[in-house]
Amino acid sequence: MVTSDVYKPHTHEETSELVSSEVAAVLDPTCEYGVRWWNRQARKVRQVSEPDGDGGRRYRKRNAVTMRDREEWIAVPAPAYLPRQLVDQARAMMAAHRAPERTRLARGWELRGIMRCRSCGVLMGTHTSTYNGGKKAYYYYKGHPGRDYRRGTCQQKHVRAEQAEAVVWSFVSGLLKDPARIRAGMERLIEQERNGRNGGPEREAKRWVERIAECDRLRRSYQDQQAAGLMTLDELRERLGELEDTRSLALAEMEVLAQHEERVQGLERDRDALLESYAEAVPDALDGLEPGERNKLYRMLRLEVTPSDDGYAVSGAFCDTGLSP
């Protein structure tokens, strides 16, 4: 509420700069207005198929929401009831707020954001238990038994942190002594990411740019037809709405392409950093890495650890494997 422009009073001049001239003409010059923003998001719904586990396919709808550029937002005046000074003061207090420092941070969690629950599939959290008046502490990675507000949704037991971290690090530190395997694994991930789009990113991007240009051309053409009396306002509104949907879809697809290219570039940067900074490093230097540095290394390797009945299943920039405690 504090950061929403609906609750922040704007003067007549400020509001007039945000709305169209037709709307500004009917505003009361003596009043202040809040601003409600519309058309902020572009939403795309598409149907995807995925294996159902029985050799067949199942279909579901997937929503993709992207933020539009601020120039595309539509401002709508709203009644303003709060004093401007009060809103500005509240925003200043929020901007100056700093979270309290954790002066008693118990430990670094090497597998935070790396270990995934085999029961519900989400990333596991961390948990610390203390005994004997807080003198003895035990550290665990935990599942989420109440994540869906129902009992029994997650059957994953707590995993002792020290044990899991030692097993995973023993495997990864051995992997770092084989640079050829690291390079091959990262190249495999890069190739999979590049081939994840049908037709090639450059060709797709060119196609969507042409689609946007075509929408702009048709928009001008429809407006000229309406001005010449060849199209009614209702027909123009319908045509422009269709064009807006097509244009929003094209912009959303171009954003997806940009994110895809960024993931590929990120993989390439991590591959080079791994080979230059970690591969063939002396064992003492590797074993001296802090928990945060090991966590960063795991993320560069796209490591994912899942508890299993006889240890841990590990996947990433190498063939999937199983580790025993």
C-alpha positions in Angstrom: 0.0 0.0 0.0 2.8 2.4 0.8 4.5 1.9 -2.6 1.3 2.0 -4.6 0.5 5.2 -6.5 -3.2 4.6 -5.7 -2.5 5.9 -2.2 -0.1 8.7 -3.2 -1.8 12.0 -3.9 -0.8 13.6 -7.2 -1.4 17.2 -8.1 -3.6 18.1 -11.1 -0.4 18.9 -13.1 1.3 15.6 -12.2 -1.9 13.6 -13.1 -2.4 15.4 -16.4 1.1 14.4 -17.5 0.2 10.7 -17.0 -3.2 10.5 -18.6 -4.6 11.3 -22.0 -5.6 14.8 -22.9 -9.3 13.8 -23.0 -9.1 12.5 -19.4 -7.0 15.5 -18.2 -9.7 17.9 -19.6 -12.3 16.6 -17.1 -10.1 16.6 -14.0 -10.8 19.1 -11.3 -7.7 21.5 -11.0 -8.3 21.9 -7.3 -8.2 18.2 -6.5 -5.5 15.7 -6.0 -5.7 12.2 -7.5 -4.2 8.8 -6.9 -3.1 6.8 -9.9 -4.1 3.2 -10.7 -1.9 1.6 -13.3 -3.4 -0.8 -15.9 -1.9 -2.8 -18.8 1.2 -3.5 -16.7 1.5 -7.2 -17.6 1.4 -9.2 -20.7 0.0 -12.7 -20.2 0.4 -15.6 -22.6 -1.4 -18.9 -22.2 -0.2 -21.9 -24.2 -0.8 -25.6 -24.1 2.2 -27.9 -23.4 2.5 -31.7 -23.4 4.6 -33.8 -21.0 5.1 -37.5 -20.4 2.4 -39.0 -18.0 4.7 -41.8 -16.7 2.7 -44.5 -18.5 4.2 -44.1 -22.0 1.6 -41.5 -23.0 1.3 -37.8 -23.0 -0.8 -35.4 -20.9 -1.6 -31.8 -21.7 -2.0 -28.7 -19.5 -2.0 -25.0 -19.9 1.0 -22.9 -18.9 0.8 -19.2 -18.2 3.7 -16.8 -18.9 3.5 -13.3 -17.5 5.9 -10.6 -18.4 6.0 -6.9 -17.3 5.4 -4.4 -20.1 7.6 -1.3 -20.5 6.4 1.5 -18.3 5.6 3.6 -21.4 2.9 1.1 -22.2 1.2 1.4 -18.8 -2.2 3.1 -18.7 -2.8 5.6 -15.8 -6.3 5.9 -14.4 -7.1 8.7 -11.8 -8.5 7.5 -8.5 -9.7 9.4 -5.4 -6.9 10.4 -3.1 -7.6 10.4 0.6 -4.2 10.4 2.3 -2.0 13.4 2.9 1.0 13.6 0.5 3.4 14.3 3.4 2.3 11.1 5.1 2.9 8.9 2.1 6.3 10.5 1.4 7.3 10.0 5.0 6.2 6.3 4.9 8.2 5.7 1.7 11.3 7.4 3.1 11.1 5.2 6.2 10.8 2.0 4.1 13.7 3.1 1.9 15.9 3.7 4.9 15.0 0.4 6.6 17.7 -2.2 7.0 17.2 -5.8 8.2 18.9 -6.6 11.4 22.3 -8.3 11.1 22.5 -12.0 12.0 25.1 -11.7 14.7 24.7 -15.4 15.7 24.8 -17.1 12.3 25.3 -20.7 13.2 27.0 -22.0 10.0 27.2 -21.8 6.3 24.8 -24.1 4.4 26.7 -25.6 1.4 23.7 -27.2 -0.1 21.2 -24.4 0.3 19.3 -24.1 -3.0 20.9 -27.3 -4.2 19.2 -30.1 -2.3 15.7 -31.0 -3.7 13.1 -33.1 -1.9 12.4 -36.4 -3.6 8.8 -36.5 -2.2 7.4 -33.1 -3.2 10.0 -31.9 -5.6 10.7 -28.5 -4.0 14.0 -27.2 -2.7 14.6 -28.3 0.9 15.0 -25.7 3.6 17.3 -25.6 6.6 16.7 -26.4 10.2 18.7 -26.2 13.5 17.9 -28.1 16.6 19.5 -27.4 19.9 19.8 -29.5 23.1 21.2 -29.2 26.6 20.2 -25.6 26.9 21.4 -24.6 23.5 25.0 -25.9 24.1 24.6 -28.7 21.5 23.3 -28.0 17.9 22.3 -30.3 15.2 21.8 -29.1 11.6 19.5 -30.6 9.0 18.1 -30.0 5.5 14.3 -30.5 5.8 11.3 -31.1 3.6 8.0 -29.2 3.7 5.3 -31.4 5.3 2.8 -28.5 5.4 3.5 -26.7 2.2 0.0 -27.4 0.8 -1.7 -26.7 4.1 -2.4 -30.4 4.5 -0.8 -33.0 6.6 1.2 -35.7 4.9 1.9 -33.8 1.7 5.7 -34.4 2.0 7.2 -37.6 3.3 10.8 -36.5 3.2 12.7 -37.0 6.5 15.3 -34.5 7.7 18.8 -35.0 6.3 21.9 -34.4 8.5 23.7 -31.5 7.0 27.3 -32.4 7.9 26.9 -35.9 6.4 25.3 -34.8 3.1 27.7 -32.0 2.6 30.7 -34.3 3.2 29.5 -36.8 0.7 28.7 -34.3 -2.0 32.0 -32.4 -1.5 34.0 -35.6 -1.7 32.4 -36.3 -5.1 32.7 -32.8 -6.5 36.3 -32.3 -5.4 37.2 -35.5 -7.1 35.3 -34.4 -10.2 37.4 -31.1 -10.3 40.6 -33.2 -10.8 39.2 -34.3 -14.2 38.9 -31.0 -16.3 38.0 -32.9 -19.5 34.9 -34.3 -17.8 33.9 -30.9 -16.6 34.3 -29.4 -20.0 32.4 -32.2 -21.6 29.6 -31.9 -19.1 29.3 -28.1 -19.4 29.4 -28.4 -23.2 26.5 -30.9 -23.0 24.4 -28.5 -20.9 25.2 -25.7 -23.3 24.2 -27.8 -26.3 21.0 -28.9 -24.6 20.1 -25.3 -23.8 20.8 -24.1 -27.3 18.7 -26.9 -28.8 15.8 -26.2 -26.4 14.2 -23.8 -28.9 12.8 -25.0 -32.2 14.2 -23.4 -35.3 17.0 -21.4 -33.7 16.9 -18.2 -31.6 18.0 -15.9 -34.4 15.4 -17.1 -36.8 12.7 -16.9 -34.1 13.7 -13.4 -33.1 13.6 -12.2 -36.7 10.2 -13.7 -37.1 8.7 -11.9 -34.0 10.3 -8.6 -35.0 8.6 -8.9 -38.4 5.3 -9.7 -36.6 5.6 -6.6 -34.4 6.3 -4.4 -37.5 3.3 -5.9 -39.3 1.1 -5.1 -36.3 2.3 -1.5 -36.3 1.6 -1.2 -40.0 -1.9 -2.6 -39.7 -2.7 -0.4 -36.8 -1.9 2.7 -38.9 -3.9 1.3 -41.8 -7.0 0.6 -39.6 -6.8 4.1 -38.1 -6.7 5.6 -41.6 -9.7 3.5 -42.6 -11.7 4.7 -39.6 -10.8 8.3 -40.3 -12.0 7.9 -43.9 -15.3 6.5 -42.7 -14.6 3.0 -44.0 -14.7 1.5 -40.5 -16.8 2.2 -37.4 -15.3 2.9 -34.0 -16.5 -0.5 -32.7 -14.8 -2.3 -35.7 -11.6 -0.2 -35.1 -11.6 -1.1 -31.4 -12.0 -4.8 -32.2 -9.2 -4.8 -34.8 -6.9 -2.9 -32.5 -7.6 -5.3 -29.7 -6.6 -8.2 -31.9 -3.4 -6.4 -32.9 -2.6 -5.7 -29.3 -3.0 -9.3 -28.4 -0.7 -10.4 -31.2 1.9 -7.7 -30.3 1.9 -8.7 -26.7 2.5 -12.3 -27.7 5.4 -11.3 -29.9 7.0 -9.2 -27.1 6.6 -12.0 -24.6 8.2 -14.5 -27.0 11.1 -12.1 -27.6 11.6 -11.8 -23.8 11.7 -15.6 -23.6 14.3 -15.7 -26.3 16.4 -13.1 -24.5 16.2 -15.1 -21.3 17.2 -18.2 -23.2 20.2 -16.5 -24.6 21.2 -15.2 -21.2 21.1 -18.8 -19.8 23.4 -20.0 -22.6 25.8 -17.1 -22.0 25.7 -17.9 -18.2 26.6 -21.5 -18.9 29.5 -20.4 -21.0 30.8 -18.0 -18.4 30.6 -20.7 -15.7 32.3 -23.2 -17.9 35.3 -20.9 -18.4 35.4 -19.9 -14.7 35.4 -23.5 -13.6 38.2 -24.5 -15.9 40.3 -21.5 -15.1 39.7 -21.2 -11.3 38.9 -24.6 -9.9 40.0 -27.4 -12.3 43.4 -28.8 -11.5 43.6 -26.7 -8.3 45.8 -28.2 -5.5 43.8 -30.3 -3.0 44.6 -28.1 -0.1 43.2 -25.1 -1.9 40.0 -26.9 -2.7 39.5 -28.2 0.8 40.0 -24.7 2.1 37.0 -23.3 0.3 34.4 -21.7 2.6 30.8 -23.1 2.6 29.6 -20.1 0.5 32.3 -20.7 -2.1 31.4 -24.3 -2.3 27.7 -23.4 -2.8 28.7 -21.0 -5.6 30.8 -23.8 -7.2 27.8 -26.2 -7.0 25.6 -23.7 -8.7 28.1 -23.2 -11.5 28.1 -27.0 -12.0 24.2 -26.8 -12.1 24.4 -29.4 -9.3 21.2 -30.9 -7.9 21.1 -33.3 -5.0 18.2 -35.5 -4.1 18.1 -37.8 -1.0 17.5 -41.5 -1.9 17.1 -44.7 0.0 20.7 -45.6 -0.2 22.4 -42.2 -0.3 22.0 -39.2 -2.7 21.2 -38.9 -6.4 23.3 -36.2 -8.0 22.9 -34.5 -11.4 24.5 -31.6 -13.1 27.3 -30.9 -15.6 28.1 -34.6 -15.8 26.2 -37.9 -16.1 23.7 -38.5 -13.3 25.1 -40.6 -10.5 24.3 -42.0 -7.1 26.4 -41.3 -3.9 26.4 -43.5 -0.8 27.1 -42.0 2.6 
